[in-house]
Amino acid sequence: MNIDIRMPDLATTADSVTLLRWFIAPGEAVKLGQPLLEIETDKATMEVESVAEGVLAAVFAQPGEIVPVGQVIATIATGQRVTAAPPMPEAILPPDPPAPLPAAMPIEAKTASAPPAASGRMSLFARNRAKRQWALEAAAGPQPVPLTPAQAVTARRMQQAAQSIPTFHLALSANAEPMMAARAADTSLIWDAFFVRAVARASARFVRLRCRFDEDKLVPISGDAVGVAADFDDDLYVIPVERPHESSLREISASIMQAVKRIRSGDSSARKLGTTYMTITNLGVTSIEACVPIINPPEPAILGIGRVAAVPHVQDGKLIVQHRVNLTLTVDHRVASGKYASAFLQSVVNEIEAIE
């Protein structure tokens, strides 16, 4: 008996997904519940388990293909019992892009070479990055460069937010000297940890900013996580930090760094979309002094962080030089008024400046 395997509907916002690799080759045995293939949706990368036990008779989609949800992608022949799971074979990788053709071009024109072939269990994240870089370098003319699934979903969500959410923006600066002193005393602390904890503690007093707008009502967002926007090779992810108001700065720092490490290693579970009630986006590692971010729906607000810099500042009537950081809050006006959001942002600043 043959059983058709169809591309599953994983409740994504897209009608198709990208097939990344097969874990089982045609002709090999597969057990019920054994990882069969890996796919990339518009939200995350994940494994798909086999729904039957037998032998993988045939596959009808190859790595790198974009496959509609519901399409038959493989057939499993049942009828013989598999007593043990076969050893995991090396991942079946998509073929490397062809080398550029020696088409006639000016000597000074930039040429590109294909990326090095993947060997063994090369990180999926690194492999995708190499192939996307090859695609960008190879596009010497006006050829379009397709977005990755993560980039495509980010584009759609940001367009939705810009077109459908009435927003306003508030800005304040905070004294960054307490943060700098804390980091000097404990080098394991990262900048994002200070802002995550400040947002978490302030939001406990401003519960409207933990709700989403739904028709004519505000619905509390489930969970208790603050998100940290992270850019990896132009793919944007949001790292959820669970219950940060109960965690120390060191614990929050470790949680973020562990998530970063897992994403970079290609861990598909680390790239799954989590539930967060507010996100911070920190451009402090650049020379940007302030940023005005776009809300990540259904969240009601997002906090943009600029770089920490020594600037002239008036304190107690005296002009001093002080390290400060600019904070910009983008708010859904359907959820909160300007006065309410202003008080929240001031509370975030107070939390940052109260760090000991």
C-alpha positions as CSV (number, residue, x, y, z in Angstrom):
1,M,0.0,0.0,0.0
2,N,1.3,3.4,-0.9
3,I,0.6,6.5,1.2
4,D,0.9,10.0,-0.2
5,I,2.8,12.5,1.9
6,R,1.5,16.1,1.3
7,M,3.0,19.4,2.3
8,P,1.3,20.1,5.6
9,D,-0.6,23.2,6.5
10,L,1.3,24.6,9.4
11,A,-1.0,27.6,10.1
12,T,1.3,30.1,8.4
13,T,0.3,33.2,6.6
14,A,1.4,31.9,3.2
15,D,0.0,29.3,0.9
16,S,3.4,27.7,0.1
17,V,6.6,26.8,1.9
18,T,10.2,26.1,0.9
19,L,11.5,22.6,1.0
20,L,15.0,22.8,2.5
21,R,16.2,19.2,2.7
22,W,15.2,15.5,3.0
23,F,16.4,13.5,5.9
24,I,15.5,10.2,4.2
25,A,16.5,9.2,0.7
26,P,14.3,7.3,-1.6
27,G,14.5,3.5,-1.0
28,E,15.4,3.9,2.7
29,A,13.2,2.8,5.6
30,V,11.3,5.4,7.7
31,K,9.4,5.0,11.0
32,L,6.2,6.7,12.1
33,G,7.1,10.1,13.7
34,Q,10.7,10.1,12.4
35,P,11.8,13.4,10.9
36,L,11.3,13.2,7.2
37,L,12.2,16.6,5.8
38,E,12.9,20.2,6.8
39,I,10.9,23.1,5.5
40,E,11.0,26.9,5.8
41,T,7.7,28.7,6.3
42,D,7.1,32.4,6.4
43,K,7.6,32.3,10.1
44,A,10.2,29.7,10.9
45,T,12.2,26.7,9.9
46,M,10.9,23.3,11.2
47,E,11.0,19.6,10.7
48,V,8.1,17.5,9.3
49,E,7.7,14.0,10.7
50,S,6.6,11.0,8.8
51,V,2.9,10.1,9.1
52,A,3.5,6.5,8.1
53,E,6.0,3.6,8.5
54,G,7.6,1.8,5.6
55,V,9.9,2.7,2.8
56,L,10.2,6.1,1.1
57,A,9.3,5.0,-2.4
58,A,9.6,8.4,-4.2
59,V,9.9,12.1,-3.7
60,F,8.2,14.7,-6.0
61,A,9.8,17.9,-4.7
62,Q,13.5,18.8,-4.4
63,P,15.4,21.0,-1.9
64,G,15.1,24.6,-2.8
65,E,11.6,24.3,-4.3
66,I,8.7,26.4,-3.1
67,V,5.8,23.9,-2.7
68,P,2.1,24.8,-2.3
69,V,0.4,23.5,0.9
70,G,-1.4,20.3,0.2
71,Q,0.7,19.2,-2.7
72,V,1.9,15.6,-2.8
73,I,5.7,15.6,-2.1
74,A,6.4,12.0,-1.5
75,T,5.1,8.4,-1.3
76,I,5.7,5.9,1.4
77,A,5.3,2.2,0.6
78,T,3.9,0.4,3.7
79,G,3.5,-3.4,4.3
80,Q,6.8,-4.2,5.9
81,R,7.6,-3.6,9.5
82,V,10.6,-1.5,10.3
83,T,12.2,-2.7,13.5
84,A,14.6,0.2,14.1
85,A,15.1,3.6,12.8
86,P,17.8,3.8,10.2
87,P,20.9,5.8,10.9
88,M,20.5,9.5,10.0
89,P,22.1,10.0,6.6
90,E,23.9,13.1,5.6
91,A,21.4,15.8,4.7
92,I,20.4,15.9,1.1
93,L,21.4,19.4,0.1
94,P,20.1,21.5,-2.7
95,P,22.5,21.7,-5.6
96,D,25.0,24.5,-5.6
97,P,24.2,27.4,-8.0
98,P,26.0,27.1,-11.4
99,A,29.1,29.1,-12.0
100,P,28.5,32.3,-13.9
101,L,28.7,31.9,-17.7
102,P,31.6,33.5,-19.4
103,A,29.4,36.0,-21.1
104,A,31.0,39.0,-22.8
105,M,31.3,41.9,-20.5
106,P,33.6,44.9,-19.9
107,I,36.8,44.0,-18.2
108,E,36.0,46.2,-15.3
109,A,32.6,44.6,-14.7
110,K,32.3,42.7,-11.4
111,T,32.1,39.0,-11.6
112,A,31.0,36.5,-9.0
113,S,31.9,32.9,-8.3
114,A,29.7,30.2,-6.9
115,P,29.9,29.6,-3.2
116,P,32.0,26.8,-1.8
117,A,30.2,23.5,-1.9
118,A,28.6,22.5,1.4
119,S,30.3,19.5,3.1
120,G,28.9,17.2,5.7
121,R,26.5,18.8,8.1
122,M,27.4,22.3,7.3
123,S,25.1,24.7,9.3
124,L,21.9,25.2,7.3
125,F,22.0,28.9,8.4
126,A,25.5,29.3,7.0
127,R,24.7,27.4,3.8
128,N,21.6,29.6,3.1
129,R,23.7,32.7,3.8
130,A,26.4,31.6,1.3
131,K,23.9,30.9,-1.4
132,R,22.0,34.2,-0.9
133,Q,25.4,36.1,-1.0
134,W,26.2,34.2,-4.3
135,A,22.8,35.3,-5.7
136,L,23.4,38.9,-4.8
137,E,26.9,39.0,-6.2
138,A,25.8,37.2,-9.4
139,A,23.1,39.7,-10.1
140,A,25.3,42.0,-12.2
141,G,22.4,43.3,-14.2
142,P,18.8,44.2,-13.4
143,Q,17.8,40.7,-12.5
144,P,15.5,40.5,-9.5
145,V,16.8,38.8,-6.3
146,P,14.0,36.9,-4.5
147,L,13.4,37.5,-0.8
148,T,13.9,34.7,1.6
149,P,10.7,33.4,3.4
150,A,11.7,35.3,6.5
151,Q,12.3,38.5,4.5
152,A,9.0,38.1,2.7
153,V,7.0,37.7,5.8
154,T,8.7,40.7,7.4
155,A,7.9,42.8,4.3
156,R,4.2,41.8,4.5
157,R,3.9,42.4,8.2
158,M,5.5,45.8,8.0
159,Q,3.4,46.8,5.1
160,Q,0.3,45.7,7.0
161,A,1.4,47.6,10.1
162,A,2.2,50.8,8.1
163,Q,-1.2,50.7,6.2
164,S,-3.6,49.6,9.0
165,I,-2.2,50.8,12.3
166,P,-2.6,54.5,13.3
167,T,0.6,55.2,15.2
168,F,2.3,58.1,17.0
169,H,5.9,58.4,18.2
170,L,7.4,59.6,21.5
171,A,11.0,60.2,22.3
172,L,13.0,60.6,25.5
173,S,16.7,60.2,26.4
174,A,18.0,58.4,29.5
175,N,21.1,58.6,31.6
176,A,23.2,55.7,30.5
177,E,25.9,56.0,33.1
178,P,24.3,53.4,35.5
179,M,24.2,50.9,32.6
180,M,27.8,51.5,31.8
181,A,28.8,51.1,35.4
182,A,26.9,47.8,35.6
183,R,28.5,46.5,32.4
184,A,32.0,47.5,33.7
185,A,31.3,45.5,36.9
186,D,29.9,42.4,35.0
187,T,31.2,41.9,31.4
188,S,28.6,39.2,30.8
189,L,25.8,41.8,30.6
190,I,24.6,42.9,27.2
191,W,22.8,46.2,26.4
192,D,19.5,44.6,25.4
193,A,19.1,43.1,28.9
194,F,18.7,46.6,30.4
195,F,16.0,47.7,28.0
196,V,14.1,44.3,28.2
197,R,13.9,44.4,32.0
198,A,13.0,48.1,32.0
199,V,10.1,47.5,29.5
200,A,8.9,44.5,31.5
201,R,8.9,46.3,34.8
202,A,7.3,49.4,33.4
203,S,4.6,47.5,31.5
204,A,3.4,45.9,34.8
205,R,2.0,49.3,35.7
206,F,0.7,50.1,32.2
207,V,-1.4,47.0,31.3
208,R,-3.0,48.6,28.2
209,L,0.4,48.3,26.5
210,R,0.1,44.5,26.9
211,C,-3.1,44.3,24.9
212,R,-3.8,44.1,21.2
213,F,-6.6,46.0,19.4
214,D,-9.4,43.7,18.1
215,E,-12.4,45.5,16.5
216,D,-13.9,47.5,19.4
217,K,-12.1,45.9,22.3
218,L,-8.6,45.4,23.8
219,V,-7.5,41.8,24.2
220,P,-4.7,40.9,26.6
221,I,-1.7,39.3,24.8
222,S,-1.0,35.8,26.2
223,G,2.3,35.1,27.7
224,D,4.8,37.3,29.5
225,A,7.6,37.8,27.1
226,V,9.4,40.8,25.7
227,G,10.8,40.4,22.2
228,V,14.3,41.4,21.0
229,A,14.6,42.1,17.3
230,A,17.7,40.4,15.9
231,D,19.1,40.6,12.3
232,F,20.9,37.6,11.0
233,D,22.2,37.9,7.4
234,D,19.3,40.3,6.6
235,D,16.7,37.9,8.0
236,L,14.8,39.5,10.9
237,Y,13.9,37.4,13.9
238,V,12.3,38.3,17.3
239,I,13.8,36.5,20.3
240,P,11.3,36.1,23.1
241,V,12.6,36.7,26.6
242,E,10.2,35.0,29.0
243,R,9.2,36.7,32.3
244,P,12.1,39.3,32.3
245,H,10.6,41.3,35.2
246,E,11.4,38.3,37.5
247,S,14.9,37.7,36.0
248,S,18.3,39.3,36.8
249,L,20.2,41.2,34.1
250,R,22.7,38.3,33.9
251,E,19.9,35.8,33.4
252,I,18.3,37.9,30.7
253,S,21.7,38.4,29.0
254,A,22.3,34.7,29.0
255,S,18.9,33.9,27.6
256,I,19.3,36.3,24.7
257,M,22.9,35.1,23.9
258,Q,21.8,31.4,24.0
259,A,18.9,32.2,21.5
260,V,21.4,34.0,19.2
261,K,23.7,31.0,19.3
262,R,20.9,28.6,18.5
263,I,19.7,30.7,15.5
264,R,23.2,31.0,14.1
265,S,23.7,27.3,14.4
266,G,20.6,26.7,12.3
267,D,18.4,25.4,15.1
268,S,14.9,25.4,13.6
269,S,13.2,25.5,16.9
270,A,15.0,28.7,17.8
271,R,13.6,30.5,14.8
272,K,10.0,29.7,15.5
273,L,7.7,32.7,16.1
274,G,7.0,33.2,19.8
275,T,4.4,35.4,21.4
276,T,5.6,38.7,22.7
277,Y,3.6,41.7,24.0
278,M,6.2,44.3,23.0
279,T,9.5,44.3,21.1
280,I,12.7,46.3,21.4
281,T,14.9,47.0,18.4
282,N,18.4,48.2,19.3
283,L,20.6,49.9,16.7
284,G,23.1,50.9,19.4
285,V,25.9,48.9,17.8
286,T,25.8,51.3,14.8
287,S,26.3,55.0,14.7
288,I,22.6,55.6,14.6
289,E,21.5,58.1,17.4
290,A,17.8,57.3,17.2
291,C,15.4,55.1,15.2
292,V,11.6,55.2,14.7
293,P,10.6,51.6,14.4
294,I,7.4,50.1,12.9
295,I,5.1,48.1,15.1
296,N,5.2,44.3,14.8
297,P,1.5,43.3,14.9
298,P,-0.4,42.4,16.9
299,E,1.8,44.1,19.5
300,P,0.6,47.6,20.6
301,A,4.0,49.2,20.7
302,I,7.7,48.9,19.9
303,L,10.7,50.6,21.4
304,G,13.6,51.8,19.3
305,I,17.1,52.2,20.9
306,G,19.9,54.4,19.6
307,R,23.6,54.3,20.5
308,V,25.0,55.3,23.9
309,A,27.1,58.4,23.4
310,A,28.7,61.1,25.5
311,V,26.8,64.3,25.0
312,P,26.4,67.7,26.6
313,H,23.7,67.7,29.3
314,V,22.3,70.2,31.7
315,Q,22.1,68.8,35.2
316,D,21.2,70.9,38.3
317,G,21.8,74.0,36.2
318,K,25.3,72.9,35.2
319,L,26.5,71.8,31.8
320,I,28.2,68.4,32.0
321,V,29.2,65.6,29.6
322,Q,27.1,62.5,30.2
323,H,26.6,59.2,28.4
324,R,23.0,59.1,27.3
325,V,20.8,56.9,25.1
326,N,17.8,57.9,23.0
327,L,14.6,55.9,23.2
328,T,11.8,56.2,20.7
329,L,8.4,54.5,21.3
330,T,6.0,53.8,18.5
331,V,2.5,53.3,19.7
332,D,-0.9,52.0,18.3
333,H,-3.2,55.0,19.0
334,R,-6.2,52.6,19.2
335,V,-4.6,51.0,22.3
336,A,-3.2,54.0,24.2
337,S,-3.4,57.7,24.3
338,G,-0.4,60.0,24.1
339,K,-0.6,60.8,27.8
340,Y,-0.7,57.2,28.8
341,A,2.2,56.2,26.5
342,S,4.2,59.2,27.7
343,A,3.9,58.0,31.3
344,F,5.0,54.5,30.2
345,L,8.1,55.8,28.4
346,Q,9.0,57.9,31.4
347,S,8.7,54.8,33.6
348,V,11.0,52.9,31.2
349,V,13.6,55.7,31.5
350,N,13.2,55.7,35.3
351,E,13.9,52.0,35.4
352,I,17.0,52.4,33.3
353,E,18.4,55.2,35.4
354,A,17.6,53.3,38.7
355,I,20.0,50.4,37.8
356,E,22.5,49.8,40.5
